[in-house]
């Protein structure tokens, strides 16, 4: 089985609609795909309607968390999006994203970047607003030549001139919310230094004790040495080693299926799901 448990669509900061993501997942030869948009499951109905024969869809999302001043992402699988506590927190995070984006646009304009809030809204297309939408608007304005250049101290990278923090969950609370909603939580790209912070092993052990089910080992931002370290850590903490492409469409070169999850890890996660 070929299983990609980390994929984004235009329901958040991917560039392609959920139906197109499913089409590409089928073309990539996947058997299972998880749609994990940021802080929302709004794209799942469209994705389910567009599933090609032989492709299974896992309900998921990537929850925004914060710990010790650093961004932490949790992949939630199988949670009930109608669970009132989880839904309320997702709504608060999404509104926080929107407010933050408006403030970042204001700061960019003060720095001489010709971007506007309507531009960013149009790029989001009704989905959850994220920094990649602002980065794409900056490319359109001619301030940078590619979106990756926006994520630096000069612009909207963490601590950058136009960077603004936002509301996010404590990861221990997030794990509890996901579990109470019938799902399981996996720590996303814990060793991706390019994202600003390699999550310490003692922190991961703390999250494992709080009910974390898995560790994303196989990710494009993890080199061979990092995968070996994380695989050993997952075994030591009895966490399922998972994987996914973290595909965002054009922003990441349409890489769906380039990283996959071991079938036994996928089966373990599905078995751990409970009734909300």
VEXDREN-2710 file (C-alpha; in Angstrom, 1 decimal):
% VEXDREN-2710
k/r/px/py/pz
1/UNK/0.0/0.0/0.0
2/UNK/1.1/3.6/-0.8
3/UNK/-0.2/5.9/1.9
4/UNK/0.4/9.7/2.1
5/UNK/-0.9/11.1/5.4
6/UNK/0.0/14.8/5.0
7/UNK/-1.6/16.7/2.1
8/UNK/-3.1/20.2/1.7
9/UNK/-5.6/21.8/-0.6
10/UNK/-7.1/25.3/-1.2
11/UNK/-9.3/24.8/1.8
12/UNK/-6.2/26.2/3.6
13/UNK/-2.9/27.1/2.0
14/UNK/-2.5/24.6/-0.8
15/UNK/-3.0/25.9/-4.4
16/UNK/-5.4/23.2/-5.7
17/UNK/-9.0/22.5/-4.9
18/UNK/-9.7/19.3/-2.9
19/UNK/-11.1/17.5/-6.0
20/UNK/-7.9/18.2/-7.9
21/UNK/-5.8/17.0/-5.0
22/UNK/-7.7/13.7/-5.0
23/UNK/-7.2/13.4/-8.8
24/UNK/-3.5/13.9/-8.4
25/UNK/-3.4/11.4/-5.5
26/UNK/-4.9/8.8/-7.8
27/UNK/-2.4/9.6/-10.5
28/UNK/0.4/9.2/-8.0
29/UNK/-0.7/5.7/-7.4
30/UNK/-1.7/6.2/-3.8
31/UNK/-4.0/3.8/-2.0
32/UNK/-4.7/6.1/0.9
33/UNK/-4.5/9.8/1.3
34/UNK/-5.2/12.1/4.3
35/UNK/-6.4/15.6/3.5
36/UNK/-4.8/17.6/6.4
37/UNK/-5.6/21.3/5.8
38/UNK/-4.6/23.8/8.5
39/UNK/-7.2/23.9/11.3
40/UNK/-10.1/22.9/9.1
41/UNK/-11.9/19.9/7.5
42/UNK/-13.9/22.1/5.2
43/UNK/-12.5/20.4/2.1
44/UNK/-13.4/16.9/3.0
45/UNK/-16.9/16.8/1.5
46/UNK/-15.6/17.9/-1.9
47/UNK/-12.6/15.5/-1.7
48/UNK/-14.9/12.5/-0.8
49/UNK/-17.1/13.2/-3.8
50/UNK/-14.1/13.3/-6.1
51/UNK/-12.3/10.1/-5.0
52/UNK/-11.1/8.0/-7.9
53/UNK/-11.7/4.3/-7.7
54/UNK/-9.3/2.5/-5.4
55/UNK/-8.3/5.5/-3.3
56/UNK/-9.3/5.8/0.4
57/UNK/-9.6/9.2/2.1
58/UNK/-8.7/9.7/5.7
59/UNK/-10.3/12.7/7.5
60/UNK/-7.6/14.8/8.9
61/UNK/-6.3/18.3/9.6
62/UNK/-3.1/20.0/10.8
63/UNK/-3.8/21.8/14.1
64/UNK/-1.8/24.9/15.0
65/UNK/-0.2/24.7/18.4
66/UNK/2.4/26.8/20.3
67/UNK/4.9/25.7/22.9
68/UNK/7.6/27.8/24.6
69/UNK/7.1/30.5/22.0
70/UNK/7.6/28.1/19.1
71/UNK/5.1/26.8/16.4
72/UNK/4.2/23.1/16.8
73/UNK/1.9/21.3/14.3
74/UNK/-0.3/18.3/15.2
75/UNK/-1.8/16.1/12.5
76/UNK/-5.2/15.0/13.7
77/UNK/-6.8/11.9/12.1
78/UNK/-10.4/10.6/12.4
79/UNK/-11.6/13.4/14.8
80/UNK/-15.2/14.4/14.6
81/UNK/-15.2/18.0/13.2
82/UNK/-18.6/18.6/14.8
83/UNK/-17.3/18.0/18.3
84/UNK/-18.1/21.3/20.0
85/UNK/-14.9/21.8/21.9
86/UNK/-12.7/21.0/18.9
87/UNK/-14.9/23.0/16.6
88/UNK/-14.7/26.0/18.9
89/UNK/-10.9/25.9/19.1
90/UNK/-10.6/25.5/15.3
91/UNK/-12.9/28.5/14.8
92/UNK/-10.7/30.6/17.2
93/UNK/-7.5/29.6/15.4
94/UNK/-9.0/30.4/12.0
95/UNK/-10.1/33.8/13.1
96/UNK/-6.7/34.4/14.7
97/UNK/-5.1/33.5/11.3
98/UNK/-7.3/36.0/9.6
99/UNK/-6.6/38.8/12.0
100/UNK/-2.9/38.1/11.9
101/UNK/-2.8/38.1/8.1
102/UNK/-4.5/41.5/8.0
103/UNK/-1.9/42.9/10.5
104/UNK/0.9/41.5/8.4
105/UNK/-0.4/43.0/5.3
106/UNK/-0.5/46.4/7.1
107/UNK/3.1/46.0/8.2
108/UNK/4.2/45.0/4.7
109/UNK/2.5/48.1/3.3
110/UNK/4.3/50.2/5.8
111/UNK/7.5/48.6/4.5
112/UNK/6.6/49.7/1.0
113/UNK/5.2/46.4/-0.3
114/UNK/2.2/46.9/-2.6
115/UNK/0.0/44.2/-1.3
116/UNK/-3.6/44.6/-0.2
117/UNK/-5.9/42.6/2.0
118/UNK/-8.5/42.0/-0.8
119/UNK/-5.6/40.5/-2.8
120/UNK/-4.8/38.1/0.0
121/UNK/-8.4/37.2/0.5
122/UNK/-8.8/36.5/-3.2
123/UNK/-5.8/34.1/-3.1
124/UNK/-7.3/32.3/-0.1
125/UNK/-10.5/31.8/-2.1
126/UNK/-12.6/31.4/1.0
127/UNK/-10.2/28.9/2.6
128/UNK/-8.2/29.4/5.8
129/UNK/-5.8/32.3/5.4
130/UNK/-2.1/31.5/5.9
131/UNK/1.2/33.1/5.3
132/UNK/1.6/31.4/1.9
133/UNK/-1.2/33.5/0.6
134/UNK/0.6/36.6/1.7
135/UNK/3.8/35.3/0.1
136/UNK/2.0/34.7/-3.2
137/UNK/0.6/38.3/-3.1
138/UNK/4.2/39.6/-2.5
139/UNK/5.3/37.7/-5.7
140/UNK/2.4/39.3/-7.6
141/UNK/3.5/42.7/-6.3
142/UNK/7.1/42.2/-7.6
143/UNK/8.6/42.5/-4.1
144/UNK/10.0/38.9/-4.3
145/UNK/10.4/36.4/-7.1
146/UNK/9.3/33.3/-5.3
147/UNK/7.1/32.6/-2.2
148/UNK/9.9/31.0/-0.2
149/UNK/11.7/34.4/-0.1
150/UNK/8.9/35.8/2.0
151/UNK/9.7/33.4/4.9
152/UNK/12.8/35.3/6.1
153/UNK/13.6/37.9/8.8
154/UNK/13.3/40.5/6.1
155/UNK/9.6/39.8/5.6
156/UNK/7.2/37.4/7.3
157/UNK/9.5/34.7/8.6
158/UNK/9.3/34.1/12.4
159/UNK/10.6/37.2/14.1
160/UNK/10.7/39.1/10.7
161/UNK/10.0/42.7/10.1
162/UNK/6.3/42.1/9.2
163/UNK/5.8/38.9/11.2
164/UNK/2.8/38.8/13.6
165/UNK/2.2/36.0/16.1
166/UNK/-1.3/34.5/16.5
167/UNK/-3.5/32.3/18.6
168/UNK/-2.6/28.6/18.8
169/UNK/-3.3/25.7/21.1
170/UNK/-1.1/24.2/23.8
171/UNK/-0.2/20.8/22.2
172/UNK/-1.2/18.8/25.3
173/UNK/-4.6/20.4/25.2
174/UNK/-4.8/19.8/21.5
175/UNK/-4.0/16.1/21.9
176/UNK/-6.8/15.9/24.5
177/UNK/-9.3/17.6/22.2
178/UNK/-8.5/15.3/19.3
179/UNK/-8.8/12.3/21.5
180/UNK/-12.1/13.4/23.0
181/UNK/-13.4/13.9/19.4
182/UNK/-12.5/10.3/18.5
183/UNK/-9.3/11.0/16.7
184/UNK/-5.6/10.4/17.1
185/UNK/-2.7/12.9/17.0
186/UNK/0.6/12.8/15.3
187/UNK/3.4/15.3/15.7
188/UNK/4.2/16.9/12.3
189/UNK/7.7/17.4/10.9
190/UNK/9.4/17.5/14.4
191/UNK/12.9/17.6/13.0
192/UNK/12.5/20.3/10.3
193/UNK/15.0/22.9/11.3
194/UNK/14.0/25.0/8.3
195/UNK/10.7/25.7/10.1
196/UNK/12.6/27.4/12.9
197/UNK/12.7/24.8/15.7
198/UNK/13.8/21.2/16.0
199/UNK/11.4/19.9/18.7
200/UNK/13.5/18.5/21.6
201/UNK/13.3/14.8/22.4
202/UNK/12.2/15.6/26.0
203/UNK/9.3/17.6/24.7
204/UNK/8.2/14.8/22.4
205/UNK/8.4/12.4/25.3
206/UNK/6.1/14.8/27.3
207/UNK/3.6/14.8/24.4
208/UNK/3.8/11.0/24.1
209/UNK/2.9/10.7/27.8
210/UNK/-0.1/13.0/27.1
211/UNK/-1.5/10.7/24.5
212/UNK/0.4/11.5/21.3
213/UNK/0.0/8.5/18.9
214/UNK/2.6/9.0/16.3
215/UNK/5.7/10.9/15.0
216/UNK/6.0/12.1/11.4
217/UNK/9.4/10.5/10.5
218/UNK/9.2/10.4/6.6
219/UNK/8.9/14.0/5.5
220/UNK/10.6/16.0/2.7
221/UNK/12.3/18.3/5.3
222/UNK/14.0/15.3/7.1
223/UNK/17.3/14.0/5.8
224/UNK/18.5/10.4/6.3
225/UNK/20.2/11.2/9.6
226/UNK/17.1/12.9/11.0
227/UNK/14.9/10.0/9.9
228/UNK/17.1/7.5/11.6
229/UNK/17.1/9.6/14.8
230/UNK/13.3/10.0/14.8
231/UNK/12.7/6.3/13.9
232/UNK/14.7/5.3/17.0
233/UNK/12.8/7.9/19.1
234/UNK/9.5/6.6/17.9
235/UNK/10.4/3.1/18.8
236/UNK/11.6/4.2/22.3
237/UNK/8.4/6.1/23.0
238/UNK/6.2/3.5/21.4
239/UNK/4.9/6.0/18.8
240/UNK/3.8/5.1/15.3
241/UNK/6.4/6.4/12.7
242/UNK/4.3/8.0/10.0
243/UNK/5.0/9.9/6.8
244/UNK/3.6/12.2/4.2
245/UNK/4.5/14.6/1.4
246/UNK/3.2/17.8/3.0
247/UNK/2.1/18.7/-0.5
248/UNK/0.8/22.3/-1.1
249/UNK/0.3/22.1/-4.8
250/UNK/2.3/24.5/-6.9
251/UNK/4.0/25.9/-3.8
252/UNK/5.8/22.6/-3.2
253/UNK/6.1/21.4/-6.8
254/UNK/3.1/19.1/-6.8
255/UNK/5.0/16.4/-4.8
256/UNK/2.0/14.4/-3.5
257/UNK/3.1/10.8/-2.8
258/UNK/6.9/11.5/-2.6
259/UNK/6.8/10.5/1.0
260/UNK/4.6/7.7/2.4
261/UNK/3.6/6.1/5.7
262/UNK/4.5/2.5/6.5
263/UNK/1.3/0.4/6.2
264/UNK/1.7/-1.0/9.7
265/UNK/1.8/2.6/11.1
266/UNK/-1.4/3.5/9.2
267/UNK/-3.2/0.4/10.5
268/UNK/-2.1/1.2/14.0
269/UNK/-3.4/4.7/13.9
270/UNK/-6.7/3.6/12.4
271/UNK/-7.1/1.0/15.2
272/UNK/-6.4/3.7/17.9
273/UNK/-9.3/5.9/16.8
274/UNK/-12.2/5.9/19.2
275/UNK/-15.9/7.0/19.3
276/UNK/-16.2/10.7/20.1
END
